[in-house]
Amino acid sequence: MRPLDSSVVMASMHEAEPHHEACSALLLQGGRALYVHALAEVFSTLTGGAQGPRVGADLAHFAALVREGDPRVEAV
């Protein structure tokens, strides 16, 4: 199990990110872990708190990932 940084998750969700393709490929490979703290960082970045959303990522996709999980990525 190899943990991912929140920046990898963010880049995989944001197509304008220069490393989008590589980060998406890492997630699709499976055998990765994501610390719960990293999920909180992604949530914070996506929602922006009182400032509103900071990026145009799919919030519904992120919510489903948190709620249902993904067999390729283990939350630890």
Sequence and secondary structure as in RCSB ss.txt:
>XXXX:A:sequence
MRPLDSSVVMASMHEAEPHHEACSALLLQGGRALYVHALAEVFSTLTGGAQGPRVGADLAHFAALVREGDPRVEA
V
>XXXX:A:secstr
 EEE HHHHHHHH TTSTTHHHHHHHHHH  EEE HHHHHHHHHHHH GGG  SS   HHHHHHHHHH BTTEEE
 
